[in-house]
Amino acid sequence: MTRRLLRLLPALALCAATLAGAAEPSPLSQQATTDFWLGDFAALERQNALLRQPGHVRADGVLEIELFRIGLNKVTGAAPKDQEAYLNELEKLTLQWTVEHPSSALAHVLYARTLTAHAWSYRGGGYAKDVPPAAWKQFDAYLRRAAQYLLDHAEVAMTDSYAHISLLEIGKALGWDDTQTWAIIDDGLKRNPDDIDLYLTALTQMLPKWGGDARRLDQFIRRATEQSKAQFGTGMYARLYSSAAEQDYGHALFQSSLVDWPTLKRAYQDMQQRYPSDTRRNRYAYMACLAKDKPTMQAQLDALGDQLDASSWGPNPQRSLEGCLRWAREG
């Protein structure tokens, strides 16, 4: 173990304590987080190489590599008390990995993602008006460093669609246009045709809170649905509009967006047939409630039985579920 990693471990311990109260992660996510904390790059590289291969999709339609990346992101996205020291050490560690493993796309991507995390440590997650002017400069500078690093090492880094996801996240913050966004998505799909996280990542910049609008969002979702129909049928329409509701529209999805209920309904049915999931069926029932389609909601409630789970029922989920159940009982 390097001295550099030894200096990093106290900060990682703080990170572990912070995450202890979070929801139980999947085993894949937890293992990725642990391997990253311990500095076991060889284990990370083996797992990434395996999960990039076709066919690593769970029975419920979730990509295993997405769960692996969630584990990685818990380390780069951690917020210990001394965040600056933590990120500086993490930069040194991941940069060291790029030197030791110059032909590893994952090493390059993790370094770029650490730079991006450093950018967001200056920006913060609050309103733009609350960001100090000097912090904006650092935010922009770190983002551009991350983007330039990936482009400078594109021959290696861009062989992995994780690099494309990282570029999409950077492009969202820097205001890249839809032409650039789709070029990144399409190139990423050439590297990993199963990587639907490319669509889910790019979706964010189409939302009103990121400067998008309902028409731009709908056009994006319809194109993504068409491109992914060989594997998911019309299911991507449901996944992406569900994400749009979760990130921005909330209970007002049908009032404020251009979502079409008959199309959304078919998409949920398609996904349930291909990738059965109680979590998704709960979400389907919630969407039926929002769409005021009582027969469809009741059918999903009946199918769920004792698998009813409030966590999938939108903002203030328990009250949302209670309200929908009261509505279902009305004559």
Rosetta blueprint (number, residue, H / E / L):
1 M L
2 T L
3 R H
4 R H
5 L H
6 L H
7 R H
8 L H
9 L H
10 P H
11 A H
12 L H
13 A H
14 L H
15 C H
16 A H
17 A H
18 T H
19 L H
20 A L
21 G L
22 A L
23 A L
24 E L
25 P L
26 S L
27 P H
28 L H
29 S H
30 Q H
31 Q H
32 A H
33 T H
34 T H
35 D H
36 F H
37 W H
38 L L
39 G L
40 D L
41 F H
42 A H
43 A H
44 L H
45 E H
46 R H
47 Q H
48 N H
49 A H
50 L H
51 L H
52 R L
53 Q L
54 P L
55 G L
56 H L
57 V E
58 R L
59 A L
60 D L
61 G L
62 V L
63 L E
64 E H
65 I H
66 E H
67 L H
68 F H
69 R H
70 I H
71 G H
72 L H
73 N H
74 K H
75 V H
76 T H
77 G L
78 A L
79 A L
80 P L
81 K L
82 D L
83 Q H
84 E H
85 A H
86 Y H
87 L H
88 N H
89 E H
90 L H
91 E H
92 K H
93 L H
94 T H
95 L H
96 Q H
97 W H
98 T H
99 V H
100 E H
101 H L
102 P L
103 S L
104 S L
105 A H
106 L H
107 A H
108 H H
109 V H
110 L H
111 Y H
112 A H
113 R H
114 T H
115 L H
116 T H
117 A H
118 H H
119 A H
120 W H
121 S H
122 Y H
123 R H
124 G L
125 G L
126 G L
127 Y L
128 A H
129 K H
130 D H
131 V L
132 P L
133 P H
134 A H
135 A H
136 W H
137 K H
138 Q H
139 F H
140 D H
141 A H
142 Y H
143 L H
144 R H
145 R H
146 A H
147 A H
148 Q H
149 Y H
150 L H
151 L H
152 D H
153 H L
154 A H
155 E H
156 V H
157 A H
158 M L
159 T L
160 D L
161 S H
162 Y H
163 A H
164 H H
165 I H
166 S H
167 L H
168 L H
169 E H
170 I H
171 G H
172 K H
173 A H
174 L H
175 G L
176 W L
177 D L
178 D H
179 T H
180 Q H
181 T H
182 W H
183 A H
184 I H
185 I H
186 D H
187 D H
188 G H
189 L H
190 K H
191 R H
192 N L
193 P L
194 D L
195 D L
196 I L
197 D H
198 L H
199 Y H
200 L H
201 T H
202 A H
203 L H
204 T H
205 Q H
206 M H
207 L L
208 P H
209 K H
210 W H
211 G L
212 G L
213 D L
214 A H
215 R H
216 R H
217 L H
218 D H
219 Q H
220 F H
221 I H
222 R H
223 R H
224 A H
225 T H
226 E H
227 Q H
228 S L
229 K H
230 A H
231 Q H
232 F H
233 G L
234 T L
235 G H
236 M H
237 Y H
238 A H
239 R H
240 L H
241 Y H
242 S H
243 S H
244 A H
245 A H
246 E H
247 Q H
248 D H
249 Y H
250 G H
251 H H
252 A H
253 L H
254 F H
255 Q H
256 S H
257 S L
258 L L
259 V L
260 D L
261 W H
262 P H
263 T H
264 L H
265 K H
266 R H
267 A H
268 Y H
269 Q H
270 D H
271 M H
272 Q H
273 Q H
274 R H
275 Y L
276 P L
277 S L
278 D H
279 T H
280 R H
281 R H
282 N H
283 R H
284 Y H
285 A H
286 Y H
287 M H
288 A H
289 C H
290 L H
291 A L
292 K L
293 D L
294 K H
295 P H
296 T H
297 M H
298 Q H
299 A H
300 Q H
301 L H
302 D H
303 A H
304 L H
305 G H
306 D H
307 Q H
308 L L
309 D L
310 A H
311 S H
312 S H
313 W L
314 G L
315 P L
316 N L
317 P H
318 Q H
319 R H
320 S H
321 L H
322 E H
323 G H
324 C H
325 L H
326 R H
327 W H
328 A H
329 R H
330 E L
331 G L
